[in-house]
Amino acid sequence: MRTYHPRLSEAKTWDYIEKRYIANWQDVHERLVELIRHIKSSDYKDRLYGSTSMDKLVISIYNPIDYDKEVLHITFDTWTRKWNFKYFAMPFQKPQFVRTYDEEQGIEKFDNFIKMLKWQKITSL
């Protein structure tokens, strides 16, 4: 039986993440900056936690973030101009969700994904 040792990372503020991408990769990762700004301007900013791993944006509903459990990894391939979404539900398993989207679909698909996982704010009737 394998023992699970979580790969944890303290979440960074959305302002910090945005500034990091702008300072290091603004021209290369302009689409990730757009997504971060979308998160910052929405209700997501108070419910989602983020971190980065080089050119990957890592999002969870938990802080600290476990890179292998209930986490969404998002990259934007500047060569193909495609978004890549990978959702890891549980450690020691392949991603539960792997999708590639056209450049103009990134934010829409992100919003849909958040709703699919029920990570959006639940309001009472």
Sine and cosine of phi, psi and omega as CSV:
sin_phi,cos_phi,sin_psi,cos_psi,sin_omega,cos_omega
0.00,0.00,0.74,-0.67,0.01,-1.00
-0.99,0.13,0.60,-0.80,0.08,-1.00
-0.99,-0.13,0.75,-0.66,-0.01,-1.00
-1.00,0.03,0.81,-0.59,0.09,-1.00
-0.88,-0.47,0.98,-0.22,-0.08,-1.00
-0.88,0.48,0.59,-0.80,0.13,-0.99
-0.99,-0.11,0.99,-0.12,-0.11,-0.99
-0.98,-0.18,0.52,-0.85,0.07,-1.00
-0.59,-0.80,0.73,-0.68,0.10,-1.00
-0.92,0.40,0.69,-0.73,0.03,-1.00
-0.91,0.41,0.51,-0.86,0.10,-1.00
-0.97,-0.24,0.38,-0.93,0.06,-1.00
-0.94,0.35,0.43,-0.90,0.02,-1.00
-0.90,0.44,-0.55,0.84,0.07,-1.00
-0.89,0.45,-0.69,0.72,0.02,-1.00
-0.88,0.48,-0.72,0.69,-0.02,-1.00
-0.89,0.46,-0.70,0.71,0.03,-1.00
-0.87,0.50,-0.74,0.68,-0.01,-1.00
-0.89,0.45,-0.60,0.80,0.01,-1.00
-0.90,0.44,-0.71,0.70,0.02,-1.00
-0.91,0.41,-0.64,0.77,0.00,-1.00
-0.91,0.42,-0.71,0.70,-0.04,-1.00
-0.91,0.41,-0.62,0.79,-0.12,-0.99
-0.98,-0.18,-0.56,0.83,-0.15,-0.99
-0.59,-0.81,0.48,0.88,-0.13,-0.99
-0.80,0.60,-0.76,0.65,-0.03,-1.00
-0.92,0.38,-0.54,0.84,-0.04,-1.00
-0.98,0.19,-0.65,0.76,-0.12,-0.99
-0.89,-0.46,0.70,0.71,0.02,-1.00
-0.86,0.51,-0.54,0.84,0.00,-1.00
-0.93,0.36,-0.63,0.78,0.07,-1.00
-0.91,0.42,-0.62,0.79,0.06,-1.00
-0.88,0.47,-0.66,0.75,0.05,-1.00
-0.88,0.48,-0.67,0.74,0.02,-1.00
-0.90,0.43,-0.68,0.73,0.03,-1.00
-0.88,0.48,-0.68,0.74,0.05,-1.00
-0.90,0.43,-0.58,0.82,0.08,-1.00
-0.89,0.46,-0.72,0.70,0.02,-1.00
-0.88,0.48,-0.71,0.70,-0.03,-1.00
-0.89,0.46,-0.51,0.86,-0.06,-1.00
-1.00,-0.04,0.11,0.99,-0.05,-1.00
-0.86,-0.51,0.04,-1.00,0.09,-1.00
-0.92,0.39,-0.26,0.97,-0.01,-1.00
-0.87,0.49,-0.51,0.86,-0.12,-0.99
-0.84,0.54,-0.44,0.90,-0.02,-1.00
-0.99,-0.11,-0.13,0.99,-0.05,-1.00
-0.88,-0.47,-0.36,0.93,-0.02,-1.00
-0.95,-0.31,0.60,-0.80,0.03,-1.00
-0.92,-0.40,0.59,-0.81,-0.05,-1.00
-0.76,-0.65,0.36,-0.93,0.08,-1.00
-0.44,-0.90,0.15,-0.99,0.03,-1.00
-0.78,-0.62,0.45,-0.89,0.12,-0.99
-0.65,-0.76,1.00,-0.06,-0.12,-0.99
0.85,0.53,-0.92,-0.38,-0.05,-1.00
-0.99,-0.13,0.27,0.96,-0.04,-1.00
-0.95,-0.31,0.73,-0.68,0.13,-0.99
-0.99,-0.11,0.79,-0.61,-0.06,-1.00
-0.90,-0.44,0.81,-0.59,-0.11,-0.99
-0.78,-0.62,0.66,-0.75,0.00,-1.00
-0.55,-0.83,0.16,-0.99,0.14,-0.99
-0.99,-0.17,0.07,1.00,-0.03,-1.00
-0.87,-0.49,0.52,-0.85,0.12,-0.99
-0.72,-0.69,0.88,-0.47,0.15,0.99
-0.96,0.29,0.35,-0.94,-0.01,-1.00
-1.00,0.07,0.76,-0.65,0.12,-0.99
-0.99,-0.12,0.89,-0.45,-0.10,-1.00
-0.92,0.40,-0.15,0.99,-0.06,-1.00
-0.85,-0.53,0.11,0.99,-0.11,-0.99
-0.59,-0.81,0.83,-0.56,0.00,-1.00
0.75,0.67,0.85,0.53,-0.10,-0.99
-0.60,-0.80,0.61,-0.79,0.04,-1.00
-0.95,-0.31,0.81,-0.58,0.06,-1.00
-0.97,-0.26,0.80,-0.60,-0.02,-1.00
-0.82,-0.58,0.76,-0.65,0.15,-0.99
-0.77,-0.64,0.35,-0.94,0.13,-0.99
-0.81,-0.58,0.88,-0.47,-0.03,-1.00
-0.99,0.12,0.93,-0.36,-0.06,-1.00
-0.96,0.29,-0.30,0.96,0.03,-1.00
-0.98,0.19,-0.76,0.65,-0.03,-1.00
-1.00,0.00,-0.22,0.98,-0.05,-1.00
0.88,0.48,0.70,0.71,-0.01,-1.00
-0.82,-0.57,0.56,-0.83,0.14,-0.99
-1.00,0.06,0.59,-0.81,0.09,-1.00
-0.81,-0.59,0.86,-0.51,0.01,-1.00
-0.91,-0.42,0.75,-0.66,0.10,-0.99
-0.72,-0.69,0.82,-0.57,0.04,-1.00
-0.93,-0.36,0.83,-0.55,0.03,-1.00
-0.96,-0.27,0.92,-0.38,0.00,-1.00
-0.99,0.13,-0.70,0.71,-0.09,-1.00
-0.68,-0.74,0.53,-0.85,0.07,-1.00
-0.92,0.39,0.34,-0.94,0.01,-1.00
0.92,0.40,0.26,0.97,0.03,-1.00
-0.78,-0.62,0.40,-0.92,0.10,-0.99
-0.91,0.41,0.34,-0.94,0.04,-1.00
-0.83,0.56,0.65,-0.76,0.03,-1.00
-0.96,0.28,-0.43,0.90,-0.12,-0.99
-0.61,-0.79,0.85,-0.53,0.07,-1.00
-0.71,-0.70,0.86,-0.52,-0.02,-1.00
-0.64,-0.77,0.50,-0.87,0.10,-1.00
-0.84,-0.55,0.73,-0.68,-0.06,-1.00
-0.78,-0.63,0.46,-0.89,0.09,-1.00
-0.90,0.44,0.40,-0.92,-0.09,-1.00
-0.77,0.64,-0.70,0.71,-0.09,-1.00
-0.98,0.21,-0.11,0.99,-0.05,-1.00
-0.99,-0.13,-0.08,1.00,-0.16,-0.99
-0.81,0.58,-0.81,0.59,-0.07,-1.00
-0.93,0.37,-0.66,0.75,0.05,-1.00
-0.86,0.50,-0.72,0.69,-0.02,-1.00
-0.93,0.36,-0.56,0.83,0.09,-1.00
-0.88,0.48,-0.76,0.65,0.02,-1.00
-0.85,0.52,-0.68,0.73,0.02,-1.00
-0.89,0.45,-0.64,0.77,-0.01,-1.00
-0.90,0.43,-0.69,0.72,0.01,-1.00
-0.87,0.50,-0.65,0.76,0.04,-1.00
-0.93,0.37,-0.65,0.76,0.00,-1.00
-0.87,0.49,-0.66,0.75,0.00,-1.00
-0.99,0.17,-0.11,0.99,-0.07,-1.00
0.89,0.46,0.60,0.80,0.08,-1.00
-1.00,0.04,-0.09,1.00,0.00,-1.00
-0.98,0.20,0.23,-0.97,-0.02,-1.00
-0.92,0.40,0.74,-0.68,0.05,-1.00
-1.00,-0.06,0.82,-0.57,0.02,-1.00
-0.93,-0.36,0.59,-0.81,0.00,-1.00
-0.98,0.19,0.45,-0.89,-0.01,-1.00
-0.99,0.12,0.00,0.00,0.00,0.00
